[in-house]
Amino acid sequence: MKRTAAIDYGRRRIGLAVADPLGIAVRGLDTLERGPNLAAAAREVAAALAAEQVGRVLVGLPLHASGDESEMSAEARAFGDALAPLGDWEIAFLDETLTTWEAEESVKARGIRLRDAKKSGLLDQAAAIAMLRGWLRDGQKWPSERDSGPEDANAEPR
């Protein structure tokens, strides 16, 4: 059974999370430093995901409050496009609205200062976890498993 992973893409760091093969438990993977080279960052993420036997990847899209895509959405899409050919997986994009807030609340509940969580990459990891948990909790189906078009669900194929 394919594992599903989530990516919280950022200009400095990339948060990663992966679900167990049954889609029940979610755990964070090490947050990766983005670096200046998109292709190199995609290769590093690909290696981490391949080690976890991932077959599906959700890339978070930061949207404006209006639902319109942001400049970072375009960068996240470019990253997903760079990642797609580097492994045997499907890529889909997911509205990541409120995952940063959820991650901040999770970190604060554990007694960790936000400043420390940001510096260590823990916040990026927590955002990826929140994104993947939310997608699983909402019972979202992968785009290729739906009877109807991608407009009916959160994740859209790429």
Contacts in CASP RR format, 6 or more apart in sequence:
PFRMAT RR
TARGET T0000
AUTHOR 0000-0000-0000
METHOD contacts of the structure
MODEL  1
MKRTAAIDYGRRRIGLAVADPLGIAVRGLDTLERGPNLAAAAREVAAALA
AEQVGRVLVGLPLHASGDESEMSAEARAFGDALAPLGDWEIAFLDETLTT
WEAEESVKARGIRLRDAKKSGLLDQAAAIAMLRGWLRDGQKWPSERDSGP
EDANAEPR
1 21 0 8 1.000
1 22 0 8 1.000
2 21 0 8 1.000
2 53 0 8 1.000
2 54 0 8 1.000
2 55 0 8 1.000
2 56 0 8 1.000
2 89 0 8 1.000
3 18 0 8 1.000
3 19 0 8 1.000
3 20 0 8 1.000
3 21 0 8 1.000
3 23 0 8 1.000
3 52 0 8 1.000
3 53 0 8 1.000
3 54 0 8 1.000
3 55 0 8 1.000
3 56 0 8 1.000
4 18 0 8 1.000
4 19 0 8 1.000
4 23 0 8 1.000
4 54 0 8 1.000
4 55 0 8 1.000
4 56 0 8 1.000
4 57 0 8 1.000
4 58 0 8 1.000
4 132 0 8 1.000
4 135 0 8 1.000
4 136 0 8 1.000
4 142 0 8 1.000
5 16 0 8 1.000
5 17 0 8 1.000
5 18 0 8 1.000
5 19 0 8 1.000
5 29 0 8 1.000
5 49 0 8 1.000
5 52 0 8 1.000
5 54 0 8 1.000
5 55 0 8 1.000
5 56 0 8 1.000
5 57 0 8 1.000
5 58 0 8 1.000
5 132 0 8 1.000
6 16 0 8 1.000
6 17 0 8 1.000
6 18 0 8 1.000
6 57 0 8 1.000
6 58 0 8 1.000
6 59 0 8 1.000
6 60 0 8 1.000
6 94 0 8 1.000
6 128 0 8 1.000
6 129 0 8 1.000
6 131 0 8 1.000
6 132 0 8 1.000
6 135 0 8 1.000
7 14 0 8 1.000
7 15 0 8 1.000
7 16 0 8 1.000
7 45 0 8 1.000
7 57 0 8 1.000
7 58 0 8 1.000
7 59 0 8 1.000
7 60 0 8 1.000
7 79 0 8 1.000
7 80 0 8 1.000
7 83 0 8 1.000
7 128 0 8 1.000
8 14 0 8 1.000
8 15 0 8 1.000
8 16 0 8 1.000
8 60 0 8 1.000
8 96 0 8 1.000
8 99 0 8 1.000
8 124 0 8 1.000
8 125 0 8 1.000
8 127 0 8 1.000
8 128 0 8 1.000
8 131 0 8 1.000
9 15 0 8 1.000
9 59 0 8 1.000
9 60 0 8 1.000
9 72 0 8 1.000
9 75 0 8 1.000
9 76 0 8 1.000
9 79 0 8 1.000
9 80 0 8 1.000
10 34 0 8 1.000
10 72 0 8 1.000
10 75 0 8 1.000
10 76 0 8 1.000
10 124 0 8 1.000
11 34 0 8 1.000
11 72 0 8 1.000
11 75 0 8 1.000
12 33 0 8 1.000
12 34 0 8 1.000
12 35 0 8 1.000
13 31 0 8 1.000
13 32 0 8 1.000
13 33 0 8 1.000
13 34 0 8 1.000
13 121 0 8 1.000
13 124 0 8 1.000
14 31 0 8 1.000
14 32 0 8 1.000
14 33 0 8 1.000
14 34 0 8 1.000
14 41 0 8 1.000
14 45 0 8 1.000
14 124 0 8 1.000
15 28 0 8 1.000
15 29 0 8 1.000
15 31 0 8 1.000
15 32 0 8 1.000
15 121 0 8 1.000
15 124 0 8 1.000
15 125 0 8 1.000
15 127 0 8 1.000
15 128 0 8 1.000
16 28 0 8 1.000
16 29 0 8 1.000
16 30 0 8 1.000
16 31 0 8 1.000
16 32 0 8 1.000
16 45 0 8 1.000
16 48 0 8 1.000
16 49 0 8 1.000
16 125 0 8 1.000
16 128 0 8 1.000
17 26 0 8 1.000
17 27 0 8 1.000
17 28 0 8 1.000
17 29 0 8 1.000
17 125 0 8 1.000
17 128 0 8 1.000
17 129 0 8 1.000
17 131 0 8 1.000
17 132 0 8 1.000
18 26 0 8 1.000
18 27 0 8 1.000
18 28 0 8 1.000
18 29 0 8 1.000
18 49 0 8 1.000
18 52 0 8 1.000
18 54 0 8 1.000
18 132 0 8 1.000
19 25 0 8 1.000
19 26 0 8 1.000
19 132 0 8 1.000
19 136 0 8 1.000
20 26 0 8 1.000
23 136 0 8 1.000
24 136 0 8 1.000
26 129 0 8 1.000
26 132 0 8 1.000
26 133 0 8 1.000
26 136 0 8 1.000
27 129 0 8 1.000
28 125 0 8 1.000
28 128 0 8 1.000
28 129 0 8 1.000
29 48 0 8 1.000
29 52 0 8 1.000
29 125 0 8 1.000
29 128 0 8 1.000
30 48 0 8 1.000
30 125 0 8 1.000
31 120 0 8 1.000
31 121 0 8 1.000
31 122 0 8 1.000
31 124 0 8 1.000
31 125 0 8 1.000
32 41 0 8 1.000
32 44 0 8 1.000
32 45 0 8 1.000
32 48 0 8 1.000
34 41 0 8 1.000
35 41 0 8 1.000
38 78 0 8 1.000
38 79 0 8 1.000
38 82 0 8 1.000
39 82 0 8 1.000
41 79 0 8 1.000
41 82 0 8 1.000
42 79 0 8 1.000
42 80 0 8 1.000
42 82 0 8 1.000
42 83 0 8 1.000
42 86 0 8 1.000
43 86 0 8 1.000
45 83 0 8 1.000
46 83 0 8 1.000
46 86 0 8 1.000
46 87 0 8 1.000
49 55 0 8 1.000
49 57 0 8 1.000
49 87 0 8 1.000
49 89 0 8 1.000
50 87 0 8 1.000
54 89 0 8 1.000
55 88 0 8 1.000
55 89 0 8 1.000
55 90 0 8 1.000
56 89 0 8 1.000
56 90 0 8 1.000
56 92 0 8 1.000
56 142 0 8 1.000
57 80 0 8 1.000
57 83 0 8 1.000
57 89 0 8 1.000
57 90 0 8 1.000
57 91 0 8 1.000
57 92 0 8 1.000
58 92 0 8 1.000
58 93 0 8 1.000
58 94 0 8 1.000
58 131 0 8 1.000
58 132 0 8 1.000
58 135 0 8 1.000
58 155 0 8 1.000
59 76 0 8 1.000
59 77 0 8 1.000
59 79 0 8 1.000
59 80 0 8 1.000
59 83 0 8 1.000
59 91 0 8 1.000
59 92 0 8 1.000
59 93 0 8 1.000
59 94 0 8 1.000
59 158 0 8 1.000
60 76 0 8 1.000
60 93 0 8 1.000
60 94 0 8 1.000
60 95 0 8 1.000
60 96 0 8 1.000
60 99 0 8 1.000
60 131 0 8 1.000
61 69 0 8 1.000
61 73 0 8 1.000
61 76 0 8 1.000
61 77 0 8 1.000
61 93 0 8 1.000
61 94 0 8 1.000
61 95 0 8 1.000
61 96 0 8 1.000
62 70 0 8 1.000
62 72 0 8 1.000
62 73 0 8 1.000
62 76 0 8 1.000
62 96 0 8 1.000
62 97 0 8 1.000
63 69 0 8 1.000
63 70 0 8 1.000
63 73 0 8 1.000
63 95 0 8 1.000
63 96 0 8 1.000
63 97 0 8 1.000
64 70 0 8 1.000
67 95 0 8 1.000
67 97 0 8 1.000
76 93 0 8 1.000
77 93 0 8 1.000
77 158 0 8 1.000
80 91 0 8 1.000
80 93 0 8 1.000
80 158 0 8 1.000
81 91 0 8 1.000
81 158 0 8 1.000
83 91 0 8 1.000
84 91 0 8 1.000
84 158 0 8 1.000
90 142 0 8 1.000
90 143 0 8 1.000
90 144 0 8 1.000
90 157 0 8 1.000
91 157 0 8 1.000
91 158 0 8 1.000
92 142 0 8 1.000
92 143 0 8 1.000
92 155 0 8 1.000
92 156 0 8 1.000
92 157 0 8 1.000
92 158 0 8 1.000
93 155 0 8 1.000
93 156 0 8 1.000
93 158 0 8 1.000
94 131 0 8 1.000
94 135 0 8 1.000
94 154 0 8 1.000
94 155 0 8 1.000
94 156 0 8 1.000
95 154 0 8 1.000
96 127 0 8 1.000
96 131 0 8 1.000
99 127 0 8 1.000
99 128 0 8 1.000
99 130 0 8 1.000
99 131 0 8 1.000
100 123 0 8 1.000
100 127 0 8 1.000
102 126 0 8 1.000
102 127 0 8 1.000
102 130 0 8 1.000
103 123 0 8 1.000
103 124 0 8 1.000
103 126 0 8 1.000
103 127 0 8 1.000
103 129 0 8 1.000
103 130 0 8 1.000
104 114 0 8 1.000
104 117 0 8 1.000
104 123 0 8 1.000
104 126 0 8 1.000
106 126 0 8 1.000
106 129 0 8 1.000
106 130 0 8 1.000
107 114 0 8 1.000
107 117 0 8 1.000
107 122 0 8 1.000
107 123 0 8 1.000
107 126 0 8 1.000
108 114 0 8 1.000
112 122 0 8 1.000
114 123 0 8 1.000
116 122 0 8 1.000
117 123 0 8 1.000
117 126 0 8 1.000
135 154 0 8 1.000
135 155 0 8 1.000
138 154 0 8 1.000
140 153 0 8 1.000
140 154 0 8 1.000
140 155 0 8 1.000
141 153 0 8 1.000
142 155 0 8 1.000
143 149 0 8 1.000
143 150 0 8 1.000
143 153 0 8 1.000
143 155 0 8 1.000
143 156 0 8 1.000
143 157 0 8 1.000
144 157 0 8 1.000
146 152 0 8 1.000
146 153 0 8 1.000
150 156 0 8 1.000
150 157 0 8 1.000
END
